[in-house]
Amino acid sequence: MTKLFKKFARNEEGAAIVEYGLALLVVASIAIGAFQYLGTTTNTNVTGACGALGSATC
């Protein structure tokens, strides 16, 4: 039983997978925040342009 535990403790494949998962989570969080910001900014700009053109429907 102790051999199995020692072998499990030396195995670092699981740690690498967790690290990649955390890195992916950070990148995904940044991307979601950027897309939300860009969407809000684009909506504001389009609304302002429509108002400046005096268009009833945009």
CHARMM-style PDB file with segment names, atoms N, HN, CA, C and O in Angstrom:
ATOM      1  N   MET     1       0.824  -1.198   0.000  1.00  0.00      PROA
ATOM      2  CA  MET     1       0.000   0.000   0.000  1.00  0.00      PROA
ATOM      3  C   MET     1       0.870   1.264   0.000  1.00  0.00      PROA
ATOM      4  O   MET     1       0.532   2.251  -0.655  1.00  0.00      PROA
ATOM      5  N   THR     2       1.968   1.234   0.721  1.00  0.00      PROA
ATOM      6  HN  THR     2       2.242   0.433   1.253  1.00  0.00      PROA
ATOM      7  CA  THR     2       2.824   2.414   0.758  1.00  0.00      PROA
ATOM      8  C   THR     2       3.515   2.657  -0.575  1.00  0.00      PROA
ATOM      9  O   THR     2       3.777   3.805  -0.931  1.00  0.00      PROA
ATOM     10  N   LYS     3       3.816   1.594  -1.318  1.00  0.00      PROA
ATOM     11  HN  LYS     3       3.603   0.661  -1.028  1.00  0.00      PROA
ATOM     12  CA  LYS     3       4.416   1.764  -2.643  1.00  0.00      PROA
ATOM     13  C   LYS     3       3.456   2.512  -3.561  1.00  0.00      PROA
ATOM     14  O   LYS     3       3.856   3.404  -4.309  1.00  0.00      PROA
ATOM     15  N   LEU     4       2.196   2.137  -3.489  1.00  0.00      PROA
ATOM     16  HN  LEU     4       1.871   1.413  -2.881  1.00  0.00      PROA
ATOM     17  CA  LEU     4       1.183   2.785  -4.319  1.00  0.00      PROA
ATOM     18  C   LEU     4       1.063   4.265  -3.966  1.00  0.00      PROA
ATOM     19  O   LEU     4       0.956   5.114  -4.850  1.00  0.00      PROA
ATOM     20  N   PHE     5       1.082   4.565  -2.673  1.00  0.00      PROA
ATOM     21  HN  PHE     5       1.169   3.875  -1.954  1.00  0.00      PROA
ATOM     22  CA  PHE     5       0.974   5.956  -2.240  1.00  0.00      PROA
ATOM     23  C   PHE     5       2.192   6.764  -2.682  1.00  0.00      PROA
ATOM     24  O   PHE     5       2.049   7.899  -3.135  1.00  0.00      PROA
ATOM     25  N   LYS     6       3.391   6.188  -2.555  1.00  0.00      PROA
ATOM     26  HN  LYS     6       3.508   5.266  -2.187  1.00  0.00      PROA
ATOM     27  CA  LYS     6       4.606   6.894  -2.977  1.00  0.00      PROA
ATOM     28  C   LYS     6       4.600   7.150  -4.475  1.00  0.00      PROA
ATOM     29  O   LYS     6       4.998   8.221  -4.934  1.00  0.00      PROA
ATOM     30  N   LYS     7       4.144   6.153  -5.235  1.00  0.00      PROA
ATOM     31  HN  LYS     7       3.821   5.284  -4.862  1.00  0.00      PROA
ATOM     32  CA  LYS     7       4.072   6.311  -6.690  1.00  0.00      PROA
ATOM     33  C   LYS     7       3.071   7.409  -7.049  1.00  0.00      PROA
ATOM     34  O   LYS     7       3.316   8.215  -7.946  1.00  0.00      PROA
ATOM     35  N   PHE     8       1.952   7.430  -6.344  1.00  0.00      PROA
ATOM     36  HN  PHE     8       1.753   6.775  -5.616  1.00  0.00      PROA
ATOM     37  CA  PHE     8       0.931   8.457  -6.582  1.00  0.00      PROA
ATOM     38  C   PHE     8       1.470   9.844  -6.223  1.00  0.00      PROA
ATOM     39  O   PHE     8       1.203  10.814  -6.932  1.00  0.00      PROA
ATOM     40  N   ALA     9       2.219   9.942  -5.137  1.00  0.00      PROA
ATOM     41  HN  ALA     9       2.436   9.154  -4.561  1.00  0.00      PROA
ATOM     42  CA  ALA     9       2.753  11.232  -4.689  1.00  0.00      PROA
ATOM     43  C   ALA     9       3.805  11.767  -5.664  1.00  0.00      PROA
ATOM     44  O   ALA     9       3.926  12.982  -5.819  1.00  0.00      PROA
ATOM     45  N   ARG    10       4.569  10.888  -6.326  1.00  0.00      PROA
ATOM     46  HN  ARG    10       4.471   9.901  -6.200  1.00  0.00      PROA
ATOM     47  CA  ARG    10       5.595  11.324  -7.281  1.00  0.00      PROA
ATOM     48  C   ARG    10       5.007  11.695  -8.638  1.00  0.00      PROA
ATOM     49  O   ARG    10       5.634  12.434  -9.397  1.00  0.00      PROA
ATOM     50  N   ASN    11       3.835  11.205  -8.948  1.00  0.00      PROA
ATOM     51  HN  ASN    11       3.326  10.605  -8.331  1.00  0.00      PROA
ATOM     52  CA  ASN    11       3.219  11.464 -10.243  1.00  0.00      PROA
ATOM     53  C   ASN    11       2.735  12.911 -10.293  1.00  0.00      PROA
ATOM     54  O   ASN    11       1.926  13.319  -9.460  1.00  0.00      PROA
ATOM     55  N   GLU    12       3.219  13.690 -11.258  1.00  0.00      PROA
ATOM     56  HN  GLU    12       3.877  13.359 -11.935  1.00  0.00      PROA
ATOM     57  CA  GLU    12       2.866  15.106 -11.349  1.00  0.00      PROA
ATOM     58  C   GLU    12       1.964  15.412 -12.539  1.00  0.00      PROA
ATOM     59  O   GLU    12       1.739  16.584 -12.842  1.00  0.00      PROA
ATOM     60  N   GLU    13       1.451  14.412 -13.212  1.00  0.00      PROA
ATOM     61  HN  GLU    13       1.634  13.460 -12.966  1.00  0.00      PROA
ATOM     62  CA  GLU    13       0.594  14.665 -14.370  1.00  0.00      PROA
ATOM     63  C   GLU    13      -0.680  15.389 -13.964  1.00  0.00      PROA
ATOM     64  O   GLU    13      -1.136  16.285 -14.674  1.00  0.00      PROA
ATOM     65  N   GLY    14      -1.248  15.016 -12.848  1.00  0.00      PROA
ATOM     66  HN  GLY    14      -0.877  14.289 -12.271  1.00  0.00      PROA
ATOM     67  CA  GLY    14      -2.474  15.666 -12.386  1.00  0.00      PROA
ATOM     68  C   GLY    14      -2.258  17.131 -12.075  1.00  0.00      PROA
ATOM     69  O   GLY    14      -3.125  17.962 -12.348  1.00  0.00      PROA
ATOM     70  N   ALA    15      -1.099  17.457 -11.500  1.00  0.00      PROA
ATOM     71  HN  ALA    15      -0.395  16.783 -11.278  1.00  0.00      PROA
ATOM     72  CA  ALA    15      -0.788  18.850 -11.178  1.00  0.00      PROA
ATOM     73  C   ALA    15      -0.680  19.686 -12.449  1.00  0.00      PROA
ATOM     74  O   ALA    15      -1.139  20.828 -12.482  1.00  0.00      PROA
ATOM     75  N   ALA    16      -0.080  19.130 -13.486  1.00  0.00      PROA
ATOM     76  HN  ALA    16       0.293  18.203 -13.459  1.00  0.00      PROA
ATOM     77  CA  ALA    16       0.056  19.865 -14.744  1.00  0.00      PROA
ATOM     78  C   ALA    16      -1.319  20.134 -15.361  1.00  0.00      PROA
ATOM     79  O   ALA    16      -1.562  21.213 -15.903  1.00  0.00      PROA
ATOM     80  N   ILE    17      -2.198  19.164 -15.278  1.00  0.00      PROA
ATOM     81  HN  ILE    17      -2.000  18.288 -14.838  1.00  0.00      PROA
ATOM     82  CA  ILE    17      -3.548  19.346 -15.821  1.00  0.00      PROA
ATOM     83  C   ILE    17      -4.284  20.446 -15.068  1.00  0.00      PROA
ATOM     84  O   ILE    17      -4.985  21.258 -15.671  1.00  0.00      PROA
ATOM     85  N   VAL    18      -4.125  20.469 -13.758  1.00  0.00      PROA
ATOM     86  HN  VAL    18      -3.555  19.809 -13.268  1.00  0.00      PROA
ATOM     87  CA  VAL    18      -4.766  21.509 -12.951  1.00  0.00      PROA
ATOM     88  C   VAL    18      -4.208  22.880 -13.313  1.00  0.00      PROA
ATOM     89  O   VAL    18      -4.960  23.850 -13.410  1.00  0.00      PROA
ATOM     90  N   GLU    19      -2.912  22.967 -13.512  1.00  0.00      PROA
ATOM     91  HN  GLU    19      -2.301  22.180 -13.434  1.00  0.00      PROA
ATOM     92  CA  GLU    19      -2.304  24.241 -13.890  1.00  0.00      PROA
ATOM     93  C   GLU    19      -2.821  24.726 -15.243  1.00  0.00      PROA
ATOM     94  O   GLU    19      -3.132  25.906 -15.406  1.00  0.00      PROA
ATOM     95  N   TYR    20      -2.911  23.823 -16.203  1.00  0.00      PROA
ATOM     96  HN  TYR    20      -2.658  22.865 -16.071  1.00  0.00      PROA
ATOM     97  CA  TYR    20      -3.454  24.213 -17.512  1.00  0.00      PROA
ATOM     98  C   TYR    20      -4.915  24.633 -17.388  1.00  0.00      PROA
ATOM     99  O   TYR    20      -5.349  25.574 -18.052  1.00  0.00      PROA
ATOM    100  N   GLY    21      -5.663  23.952 -16.555  1.00  0.00      PROA
ATOM    101  HN  GLY    21      -5.311  23.187 -16.015  1.00  0.00      PROA
ATOM    102  CA  GLY    21      -7.065  24.315 -16.343  1.00  0.00      PROA
ATOM    103  C   GLY    21      -7.199  25.695 -15.742  1.00  0.00      PROA
ATOM    104  O   GLY    21      -8.060  26.473 -16.153  1.00  0.00      PROA
ATOM    105  N   LEU    22      -6.353  26.010 -14.766  1.00  0.00      PROA
ATOM    106  HN  LEU    22      -5.653  25.379 -14.432  1.00  0.00      PROA
ATOM    107  CA  LEU    22      -6.395  27.342 -14.152  1.00  0.00      PROA
ATOM    108  C   LEU    22      -5.985  28.425 -15.148  1.00  0.00      PROA
ATOM    109  O   LEU    22      -6.575  29.505 -15.169  1.00  0.00      PROA
ATOM    110  N   ALA    23      -4.982  28.140 -15.969  1.00  0.00      PROA
ATOM    111  HN  ALA    23      -4.503  27.263 -15.952  1.00  0.00      PROA
ATOM    112  CA  ALA    23      -4.569  29.108 -16.986  1.00  0.00      PROA
ATOM    113  C   ALA    23      -5.692  29.352 -17.985  1.00  0.00      PROA
ATOM    114  O   ALA    23      -5.937  30.489 -18.388  1.00  0.00      PROA
ATOM    115  N   LEU    24      -6.367  28.293 -18.379  1.00  0.00      PROA
ATOM    116  HN  LEU    24      -6.168  27.369 -18.052  1.00  0.00      PROA
ATOM    117  CA  LEU    24      -7.500  28.430 -19.298  1.00  0.00      PROA
ATOM    118  C   LEU    24      -8.621  29.248 -18.665  1.00  0.00      PROA
ATOM    119  O   LEU    24      -9.258  30.058 -19.339  1.00  0.00      PROA
ATOM    120  N   LEU    25      -8.861  29.041 -17.385  1.00  0.00      PROA
ATOM    121  HN  LEU    25      -8.344  28.383 -16.838  1.00  0.00      PROA
ATOM    122  CA  LEU    25      -9.892  29.796 -16.678  1.00  0.00      PROA
ATOM    123  C   LEU    25      -9.563  31.288 -16.656  1.00  0.00      PROA
ATOM    124  O   LEU    25     -10.449  32.121 -16.849  1.00  0.00      PROA
ATOM    125  N   VAL    26      -8.305  31.626 -16.424  1.00  0.00      PROA
ATOM    126  HN  VAL    26      -7.585  30.950 -16.268  1.00  0.00      PROA
ATOM    127  CA  VAL    26      -7.892  33.030 -16.408  1.00  0.00      PROA
ATOM    128  C   VAL    26      -8.065  33.659 -17.793  1.00  0.00      PROA
ATOM    129  O   VAL    26      -8.592  34.765 -17.912  1.00  0.00      PROA
ATOM    130  N   VAL    27      -7.629  32.965 -18.821  1.00  0.00      PROA
ATOM    131  HN  VAL    27      -7.201  32.066 -18.724  1.00  0.00      PROA
ATOM    132  CA  VAL    27      -7.744  33.490 -20.183  1.00  0.00      PROA
ATOM    133  C   VAL    27      -9.211  33.657 -20.575  1.00  0.00      PROA
ATOM    134  O   VAL    27      -9.584  34.664 -21.176  1.00  0.00      PROA
ATOM    135  N   ALA    28     -10.037  32.676 -20.236  1.00  0.00      PROA
ATOM    136  HN  ALA    28      -9.734  31.858 -19.748  1.00  0.00      PROA
ATOM    137  CA  ALA    28     -11.463  32.760 -20.562  1.00  0.00      PROA
ATOM    138  C   ALA    28     -12.127  33.922 -19.828  1.00  0.00      PROA
ATOM    139  O   ALA    28     -12.978  34.608 -20.394  1.00  0.00      PROA
ATOM    140  N   SER    29     -11.747  34.143 -18.579  1.00  0.00      PROA
ATOM    141  HN  SER    29     -11.056  33.586 -18.119  1.00  0.00      PROA
ATOM    142  CA  SER    29     -12.322  35.258 -17.810  1.00  0.00      PROA
ATOM    143  C   SER    29     -11.957  36.602 -18.430  1.00  0.00      PROA
ATOM    144  O   SER    29     -12.796  37.498 -18.524  1.00  0.00      PROA
ATOM    145  N   ILE    30     -10.718  36.735 -18.845  1.00  0.00      PROA
ATOM    146  HN  ILE    30     -10.036  36.008 -18.768  1.00  0.00      PROA
ATOM    147  CA  ILE    30     -10.286  37.981 -19.488  1.00  0.00      PROA
ATOM    148  C   ILE    30     -11.025  38.187 -20.804  1.00  0.00      PROA
ATOM    149  O   ILE    30     -11.451  39.300 -21.109  1.00  0.00      PROA
ATOM    150  N   ALA    31     -11.179  37.121 -21.585  1.00  0.00      PROA
ATOM    151  HN  ALA    31     -10.832  36.217 -21.338  1.00  0.00      PROA
ATOM    152  CA  ALA    31     -11.877  37.227 -22.870  1.00  0.00      PROA
ATOM    153  C   ALA    31     -13.339  37.620 -22.667  1.00  0.00      PROA
ATOM    154  O   ALA    31     -13.855  38.468 -23.395  1.00  0.00      PROA
ATOM    155  N   ILE    32     -14.000  37.023 -21.703  1.00  0.00      PROA
ATOM    156  HN  ILE    32     -13.580  36.334 -21.112  1.00  0.00      PROA
ATOM    157  CA  ILE    32     -15.413  37.355 -21.448  1.00  0.00      PROA
ATOM    158  C   ILE    32     -15.540  38.815 -21.041  1.00  0.00      PROA
ATOM    159  O   ILE    32     -16.431  39.517 -21.519  1.00  0.00      PROA
ATOM    160  N   GLY    33     -14.661  39.275 -20.167  1.00  0.00      PROA
ATOM    161  HN  GLY    33     -13.937  38.704 -19.779  1.00  0.00      PROA
ATOM    162  CA  GLY    33     -14.695  40.681 -19.761  1.00  0.00      PROA
ATOM    163  C   GLY    33     -14.452  41.621 -20.926  1.00  0.00      PROA
ATOM    164  O   GLY    33     -15.106  42.658 -21.038  1.00  0.00      PROA
ATOM    165  N   ALA    34     -13.514  41.266 -21.795  1.00  0.00      PROA
ATOM    166  HN  ALA    34     -12.983  40.424 -21.704  1.00  0.00      PROA
ATOM    167  CA  ALA    34     -13.215  42.111 -22.955  1.00  0.00      PROA
ATOM    168  C   ALA    34     -14.400  42.165 -23.910  1.00  0.00      PROA
ATOM    169  O   ALA    34     -14.740  43.232 -24.421  1.00  0.00      PROA
ATOM    170  N   PHE    35     -15.032  41.015 -24.155  1.00  0.00      PROA
ATOM    171  HN  PHE    35     -14.756  40.148 -23.740  1.00  0.00      PROA
ATOM    172  CA  PHE    35     -16.184  40.994 -25.051  1.00  0.00      PROA
ATOM    173  C   PHE    35     -17.350  41.799 -24.483  1.00  0.00      PROA
ATOM    174  O   PHE    35     -18.049  42.482 -25.233  1.00  0.00      PROA
ATOM    175  N   GLN    36     -17.566  41.730 -23.184  1.00  0.00      PROA
ATOM    176  HN  GLN    36     -16.998  41.176 -22.576  1.00  0.00      PROA
ATOM    177  CA  GLN    36     -18.639  42.519 -22.578  1.00  0.00      PROA
ATOM    178  C   GLN    36     -18.359  44.010 -22.707  1.00  0.00      PROA
ATOM    179  O   GLN    36     -19.252  44.792 -23.035  1.00  0.00      PROA
ATOM    180  N   TYR    37     -17.118  44.397 -22.447  1.00  0.00      PROA
ATOM    181  HN  TYR    37     -16.393  43.762 -22.181  1.00  0.00      PROA
ATOM    182  CA  TYR    37     -16.741  45.805 -22.566  1.00  0.00      PROA
ATOM    183  C   TYR    37     -16.902  46.293 -23.999  1.00  0.00      PROA
ATOM    184  O   TYR    37     -17.471  47.359 -24.237  1.00  0.00      PROA
ATOM    185  N   LEU    38     -16.401  45.512 -24.954  1.00  0.00      PROA
ATOM    186  HN  LEU    38     -15.939  44.646 -24.761  1.00  0.00      PROA
ATOM    187  CA  LEU    38     -16.496  45.907 -26.355  1.00  0.00      PROA
ATOM    188  C   LEU    38     -17.954  45.981 -26.815  1.00  0.00      PROA
ATOM    189  O   LEU    38     -18.318  46.865 -27.590  1.00  0.00      PROA
ATOM    190  N   GLY    39     -18.775  45.065 -26.343  1.00  0.00      PROA
ATOM    191  HN  GLY    39     -18.479  44.347 -25.713  1.00  0.00      PROA
ATOM    192  CA  GLY    39     -20.193  45.089 -26.712  1.00  0.00      PROA
ATOM    193  C   GLY    39     -20.888  46.329 -26.204  1.00  0.00      PROA
ATOM    194  O   GLY    39     -21.661  46.955 -26.929  1.00  0.00      PROA
ATOM    195  N   THR    40     -20.616  46.687 -24.957  1.00  0.00      PROA
ATOM    196  HN  THR    40     -19.987  46.178 -24.369  1.00  0.00      PROA
ATOM    197  CA  THR    40     -21.228  47.885 -24.374  1.00  0.00      PROA
ATOM    198  C   THR    40     -20.741  49.136 -25.090  1.00  0.00      PROA
ATOM    199  O   THR    40     -21.533  50.027 -25.398  1.00  0.00      PROA
ATOM    200  N   THR    41     -19.449  49.206 -25.354  1.00  0.00      PROA
ATOM    201  HN  THR    41     -18.805  48.482 -25.104  1.00  0.00      PROA
ATOM    202  CA  THR    41     -18.889  50.374 -26.035  1.00  0.00      PROA
ATOM    203  C   THR    41     -19.435  50.494 -27.449  1.00  0.00      PROA
ATOM    204  O   THR    41     -19.766  51.594 -27.891  1.00  0.00      PROA
ATOM    205  N   THR    42     -19.533  49.394 -28.154  1.00  0.00      PROA
ATOM    206  HN  THR    42     -19.265  48.500 -27.794  1.00  0.00      PROA
ATOM    207  CA  THR    42     -20.069  49.410 -29.514  1.00  0.00      PROA
ATOM    208  C   THR    42     -21.525  49.848 -29.520  1.00  0.00      PROA
ATOM    209  O   THR    42     -21.934  50.635 -30.374  1.00  0.00      PROA
ATOM    210  N   ASN    43     -22.300  49.350 -28.587  1.00  0.00      PROA
ATOM    211  HN  ASN    43     -21.968  48.711 -27.894  1.00  0.00      PROA
ATOM    212  CA  ASN    43     -23.710  49.738 -28.493  1.00  0.00      PROA
ATOM    213  C   ASN    43     -23.847  51.236 -28.244  1.00  0.00      PROA
ATOM    214  O   ASN    43     -24.696  51.892 -28.847  1.00  0.00      PROA
ATOM    215  N   THR    44     -23.022  51.772 -27.369  1.00  0.00      PROA
ATOM    216  HN  THR    44     -22.332  51.240 -26.879  1.00  0.00      PROA
ATOM    217  CA  THR    44     -23.053  53.209 -27.079  1.00  0.00      PROA
ATOM    218  C   THR    44     -22.687  54.015 -28.322  1.00  0.00      PROA
ATOM    219  O   THR    44     -23.333  55.020 -28.617  1.00  0.00      PROA
ATOM    220  N   ASN    45     -21.666  53.589 -29.046  1.00  0.00      PROA
ATOM    221  HN  ASN    45     -21.142  52.772 -28.806  1.00  0.00      PROA
ATOM    222  CA  ASN    45     -21.243  54.313 -30.250  1.00  0.00      PROA
ATOM    223  C   ASN    45     -22.299  54.268 -31.347  1.00  0.00      PROA
ATOM    224  O   ASN    45     -22.551  55.276 -32.008  1.00  0.00      PROA
ATOM    225  N   VAL    46     -22.915  53.108 -31.543  1.00  0.00      PROA
ATOM    226  HN  VAL    46     -22.711  52.290 -31.006  1.00  0.00      PROA
ATOM    227  CA  VAL    46     -23.946  52.982 -32.579  1.00  0.00      PROA
ATOM    228  C   VAL    46     -25.162  53.817 -32.218  1.00  0.00      PROA
ATOM    229  O   VAL    46     -25.751  54.467 -33.081  1.00  0.00      PROA
ATOM    230  N   THR    47     -25.534  53.800 -30.961  1.00  0.00      PROA
ATOM    231  HN  THR    47     -25.056  53.272 -30.260  1.00  0.00      PROA
ATOM    232  CA  THR    47     -26.684  54.607 -30.522  1.00  0.00      PROA
ATOM    233  C   THR    47     -26.401  56.092 -30.729  1.00  0.00      PROA
ATOM    234  O   THR    47     -27.272  56.839 -31.175  1.00  0.00      PROA
ATOM    235  N   GLY    48     -25.175  56.517 -30.402  1.00  0.00      PROA
ATOM    236  HN  GLY    48     -24.468  55.911 -30.039  1.00  0.00      PROA
ATOM    237  CA  GLY    48     -24.805  57.913 -30.617  1.00  0.00      PROA
ATOM    238  C   GLY    48     -24.804  58.291 -32.091  1.00  0.00      PROA
ATOM    239  O   GLY    48     -25.229  59.390 -32.448  1.00  0.00      PROA
ATOM    240  N   ALA    49     -24.340  57.406 -32.938  1.00  0.00      PROA
ATOM    241  HN  ALA    49     -23.995  56.513 -32.648  1.00  0.00      PROA
ATOM    242  CA  ALA    49     -24.315  57.673 -34.379  1.00  0.00      PROA
ATOM    243  C   ALA    49     -25.722  57.779 -34.936  1.00  0.00      PROA
ATOM    244  O   ALA    49     -26.002  58.645 -35.764  1.00  0.00      PROA
ATOM    245  N   CYS    50     -26.601  56.909 -34.489  1.00  0.00      PROA
ATOM    246  HN  CYS    50     -26.374  56.205 -33.816  1.00  0.00      PROA
ATOM    247  CA  CYS    50     -27.986  56.961 -34.957  1.00  0.00      PROA
ATOM    248  C   CYS    50     -28.653  58.261 -34.523  1.00  0.00      PROA
ATOM    249  O   CYS    50     -29.406  58.871 -35.282  1.00  0.00      PROA
ATOM    250  N   GLY    51     -28.366  58.672 -33.298  1.00  0.00      PROA
ATOM    251  HN  GLY    51     -27.755  58.177 -32.681  1.00  0.00      PROA
ATOM    252  CA  GLY    51     -28.933  59.926 -32.817  1.00  0.00      PROA
ATOM    253  C   GLY    51     -28.406  61.112 -33.599  1.00  0.00      PROA
ATOM    254  O   GLY    51     -29.150  62.055 -33.869  1.00  0.00      PROA
ATOM    255  N   ALA    52     -27.137  61.080 -33.968  1.00  0.00      PROA
ATOM    256  HN  ALA    52     -26.532  60.315 -33.749  1.00  0.00      PROA
ATOM    257  CA  ALA    52     -26.542  62.198 -34.706  1.00  0.00      PROA
ATOM    258  C   ALA    52     -27.104  62.258 -36.130  1.00  0.00      PROA
ATOM    259  O   ALA    52     -27.217  63.337 -36.713  1.00  0.00      PROA
ATOM    260  N   LEU    53     -27.453  61.104 -36.681  1.00  0.00      PROA
ATOM    261  HN  LEU    53     -27.362  60.228 -36.208  1.00  0.00      PROA
ATOM    262  CA  LEU    53     -28.011  61.074 -38.035  1.00  0.00      PROA
ATOM    263  C   LEU    53     -29.493  61.403 -38.063  1.00  0.00      PROA
ATOM    264  O   LEU    53     -30.061  61.673 -39.121  1.00  0.00      PROA
ATOM    265  N   GLY    54     -30.112  61.377 -36.892  1.00  0.00      PROA
ATOM    266  HN  GLY    54     -29.651  61.157 -36.032  1.00  0.00      PROA
ATOM    267  CA  GLY    54     -31.542  61.661 -36.813  1.00  0.00      PROA
ATOM    268  C   GLY    54     -32.391  60.530 -37.365  1.00  0.00      PROA
ATOM    269  O   GLY    54     -33.536  60.741 -37.765  1.00  0.00      PROA
ATOM    270  N   SER    55     -31.840  59.357 -37.385  1.00  0.00      PROA
ATOM    271  HN  SER    55     -30.910  59.186 -37.060  1.00  0.00      PROA
ATOM    272  CA  SER    55     -32.560  58.208 -37.919  1.00  0.00      PROA
ATOM    273  C   SER    55     -33.543  57.683 -36.874  1.00  0.00      PROA
ATOM    274  O   SER    55     -33.198  57.551 -35.699  1.00  0.00      PROA
ATOM    275  N   ALA    56     -34.748  57.389 -37.301  1.00  0.00      PROA
ATOM    276  HN  ALA    56     -35.028  57.495 -38.255  1.00  0.00      PROA
ATOM    277  CA  ALA    56     -35.760  56.882 -36.391  1.00  0.00      PROA
ATOM    278  C   ALA    56     -35.509  55.406 -36.051  1.00  0.00      PROA
ATOM    279  O   ALA    56     -35.782  54.963 -34.935  1.00  0.00      PROA
ATOM    280  N   THR    57     -34.996  54.669 -37.008  1.00  0.00      PROA
ATOM    281  HN  THR    57     -34.774  55.028 -37.914  1.00  0.00      PROA
ATOM    282  CA  THR    57     -34.715  53.253 -36.752  1.00  0.00      PROA
ATOM    283  C   THR    57     -33.261  52.947 -37.063  1.00  0.00      PROA
ATOM    284  O   THR    57     -32.758  53.278 -38.137  1.00  0.00      PROA
ATOM    285  N   CYS    58     -32.599  52.318 -36.119  1.00  0.00      PROA
ATOM    286  HN  CYS    58     -33.008  52.049 -35.247  1.00  0.00      PROA
ATOM    287  CA  CYS    58     -31.188  51.928 -36.321  1.00  0.00      PROA
ATOM    288  C   CYS    58     -31.009  50.492 -35.909  1.00  0.00      PROA
ATOM    289  OT1 CYS    58     -29.904  49.957 -35.995  1.00  0.00      PROA
TER     290      CYS     58
END
